[in-house]
């Protein structure tokens, strides 16, 4: 963070210094990447899904979603590339995937079903890389505008989403928002709440108008949350990575 301090004693220099401070402050307020700004430009990011453009991909994803909802381990493992990337620690392959997601002992309790289910329901982006067609989900990973910092911002993935004064479903609604960029604040132990049989943490957010509040985690995502990559390999789609972070 840049700090601008004046050490001038003359009235003229002090006046110039104050003008510089004002100019800097105005620039920071208009820059979405500035952590010192309370407000920023409102940017709408609509839902996007390229999967229906590719019939084989669309079918593959629907089958994978069905497997996830049924907690079908064999079908899930069958959708994986043999060298699937599981993170940034060099652990690759299906055995590493099974170990990471605890699919060997009590697969029904594995968190993979929730995480992958959320990723798959939130659209995605198709792109051509050389001669290979690739798909990345969710759309949030590819959709954050370049003018925003992926480490500090996320996207609201719903319409009419309640922003509450406190991390509680009965707390006052500060504002209703949908499909916009928000600032995300890191919290060490966010409160978890179960609604409709689903459990998510509350996420503290900053709104474009400078206000802050809390959104139930199902309805806001960071580009660095879990995402999955898929590629069409000789006519067959496979999941090539499933990871979070950077």
C-alpha positions in Angstrom: 0.0 0.0 0.0 1.3 3.4 -0.9 1.5 6.1 1.7 1.9 9.7 0.8 3.3 11.9 3.5 4.3 15.6 3.3 7.3 17.0 5.1 7.1 20.5 3.7 6.9 23.5 6.0 6.2 26.4 3.6 2.6 27.3 2.9 3.1 26.9 -0.9 4.7 23.4 -0.6 2.0 22.4 1.9 -0.7 23.4 -0.6 1.0 21.4 -3.3 1.3 18.4 -1.0 -2.4 18.6 -0.1 -3.3 18.7 -3.8 -1.2 15.6 -4.4 -2.9 13.8 -1.5 -6.3 14.6 -2.9 -5.3 13.5 -6.4 -4.0 10.2 -5.0 -7.1 9.6 -3.0 -9.3 10.2 -6.0 -7.3 7.8 -8.1 -7.4 5.1 -5.4 -11.1 5.4 -5.1 -11.6 4.8 -8.8 -9.1 1.9 -8.9 -10.9 -1.5 -8.2 -7.5 -3.0 -7.2 -6.9 -0.5 -4.4 -7.3 -2.1 -1.0 -7.6 1.4 0.5 -10.8 2.3 -1.5 -14.1 1.9 0.2 -16.0 2.1 -3.1 -15.4 1.0 -6.7 -17.1 0.9 -10.0 -20.1 -1.5 -10.1 -19.5 -4.2 -12.6 -22.2 -6.8 -13.7 -20.9 -10.2 -14.6 -23.7 -12.4 -16.0 -23.9 -16.1 -15.7 -22.1 -17.9 -18.6 -22.1 -21.5 -19.8 -20.4 -22.7 -23.0 -21.1 -26.4 -22.3 -24.3 -26.6 -24.4 -22.2 -25.5 -27.5 -20.5 -28.9 -27.4 -23.0 -31.9 -27.4 -20.4 -34.4 -26.1 -19.3 -32.1 -23.3 -22.8 -31.3 -22.3 -23.6 -35.0 -22.0 -20.4 -35.7 -20.2 -21.1 -33.0 -17.7 -24.7 -34.1 -17.1 -23.4 -37.6 -16.5 -20.8 -36.4 -14.1 -23.3 -34.3 -12.2 -25.6 -37.3 -11.9 -22.6 -39.3 -10.5 -21.8 -36.5 -8.0 -25.4 -36.3 -6.8 -25.5 -40.1 -6.4 -22.0 -40.2 -4.8 -21.0 -42.8 -7.3 -17.3 -43.2 -6.8 -16.7 -45.5 -9.8 -18.4 -43.1 -12.2 -16.5 -40.2 -10.8 -13.1 -41.9 -11.1 -14.0 -43.0 -14.6 -14.3 -39.3 -15.6 -10.8 -38.5 -14.4 -7.7 -38.1 -16.6 -5.1 -40.6 -15.4 -2.7 -37.7 -14.7 -5.3 -35.4 -13.1 -3.7 -32.4 -11.3 -4.9 -32.2 -7.7 -3.2 -29.0 -6.5 0.0 -27.1 -6.6 2.0 -29.6 -4.6 2.9 -31.9 -7.4 0.5 -34.6 -6.5 -1.0 -36.0 -9.7 -3.0 -39.0 -10.7 -6.1 -40.8 -9.6 -4.6 -42.4 -6.5 -3.6 -38.9 -5.3 -7.1 -37.7 -6.0 -8.6 -40.5 -4.0 -6.3 -39.9 -1.1 -6.9 -36.1 -1.1 -10.7 -36.5 -1.1 -10.8 -39.4 1.3 -12.5 -41.7 -1.2 -10.8 -44.9 0.1 -12.3 -45.2 3.6 -15.7 -43.5 3.8 -16.4 -42.1 0.3 -20.0 -41.0 1.1 -18.6 -38.5 3.6 -16.1 -37.0 1.2 -16.3 -33.2 0.7 -15.7 -33.8 -3.0 -19.4 -34.2 -3.7 -20.2 -30.8 -2.5 -17.2 -29.0 -3.9 -17.4 -30.6 -7.4 -21.2 -30.3 -7.4 -21.0 -26.5 -6.9 -18.3 -26.2 -9.6 -20.4 -28.1 -12.2 -23.6 -26.2 -11.6 -22.0 -22.9 -12.3 -21.4 -23.0 -16.0 -18.0 -22.6 -17.6 -15.9 -21.5 -20.5 -14.7 -23.4 -23.6 -11.4 -22.4 -25.3 -9.1 -23.9 -27.9 -5.6 -24.6 -26.9 -3.6 -25.6 -30.0 -5.6 -28.5 -31.3 -7.3 -29.4 -28.0 -10.7 -28.2 -26.8 -10.8 -27.3 -23.1 -13.5 -26.4 -20.7 -13.0 -24.7 -17.3 -15.7 -24.5 -14.7 -17.1 -22.5 -13.0 -17.6 -19.5 -15.2 -16.4 -17.3 -12.3 -12.8 -18.4 -12.9 -12.7 -16.9 -16.4 -15.2 -14.1 -15.9 -13.7 -11.7 -13.4 -12.8 -8.5 -15.3 -9.1 -7.8 -15.7 -9.4 -4.5 -13.8 -10.1 -6.4 -10.5 -7.7 -8.3 -8.4 -8.5 -12.1 -8.2 -7.0 -12.2 -4.7 -9.4 -9.5 -3.4 -12.6 -9.8 -5.4 -15.3 -12.3 -6.2 -18.6 -12.6 -8.1 -22.1 -12.9 -6.8 -23.5 -16.0 -8.4 -27.2 -15.4 -7.9 -30.0 -12.8 -8.3 -31.6 -10.9 -5.5 -29.0 -12.1 -3.1 -29.3 -10.8 0.5 -26.4 -8.9 2.0 -26.8 -9.0 5.7 -25.4 -6.8 8.5 -24.2 -9.9 10.4 -23.3 -13.5 9.4 -26.8 -14.7 10.4 -29.8 -15.6 8.3 -32.1 -13.5 10.6 -29.8 -10.4 10.5 -30.9 -7.2 8.8 -30.7 -7.1 5.0 -28.3 -4.3 4.1 -28.9 -4.6 0.4 -30.1 -7.0 -2.3 -27.6 -7.6 -5.1 -27.0 -9.9 -8.0 -24.3 -10.9 -10.5 -21.9 -8.2 -9.6 -18.2 -8.0 -8.5 -17.7 -7.6 -4.7 -14.6 -7.3 -2.5 -13.9 -10.4 -0.4 -12.5 -10.1 3.1 -10.5 -13.0 4.5 -11.7 -14.3 7.9 -9.9 -17.0 9.8 -13.0 -18.8 11.2 -16.1 -17.7 9.3 -19.4 -18.8 10.7 -21.0 -21.8 9.0 -24.8 -22.0 8.5 -27.0 -24.8 7.2 -29.9 -23.7 5.0 -32.1 -26.0 3.0 -29.8 -28.9 4.0 -26.7 -27.2 2.6 -23.9 -25.8 4.8 -21.7 -22.9 3.7 -19.6 -20.3 5.5 -20.7 -16.6 5.5 -18.4 -14.4 3.5 -17.7 -10.8 4.4 -18.0 -8.6 1.3 -17.5 -5.0 0.3 -20.1 -3.5 -2.0 -19.4 -1.1 -4.9 -21.1 1.7 -2.9 -18.6 1.2 0.0 -20.9 -0.6 2.3 -20.0 -4.0 3.8 -22.0 -7.0 4.9 -22.2 -10.8 4.7 -23.4 -13.2 2.0 -24.1 -16.8 2.6 -21.3 -18.7 0.8 -23.4 -20.5 -1.8 -24.0 -17.2 -3.5 -20.6 -15.7 -3.9 -17.3 -17.2 -5.2 -13.7 -16.2 -5.7 -12.0 -17.1 -8.9 -9.5 -18.9 -6.7 -12.1 -21.2 -5.1 -12.3 -24.7 -6.4 -12.4 -25.0 -10.2 -12.2 -27.9 -12.6 -10.6 -28.3 -16.0 -11.7 -30.7 -18.7 -10.3 -31.6 -22.1 -11.5 -33.5 -25.2 -9.0 -36.3 -25.7 -9.6 -38.1 -29.0 -13.3 -37.6 -28.8 -13.6 -38.4 -25.0 -13.9 -35.7 -22.3 -11.9 -36.1 -19.1 -11.4 -34.0 -16.0 -7.8 -32.9 -16.1 -7.5 -30.8 -12.9 -9.5 -30.0 -9.8 -7.9 -27.5 -7.4 -8.2 -24.3 -5.5 -5.8 -21.4 -4.7 -3.0 -20.0 -6.8 
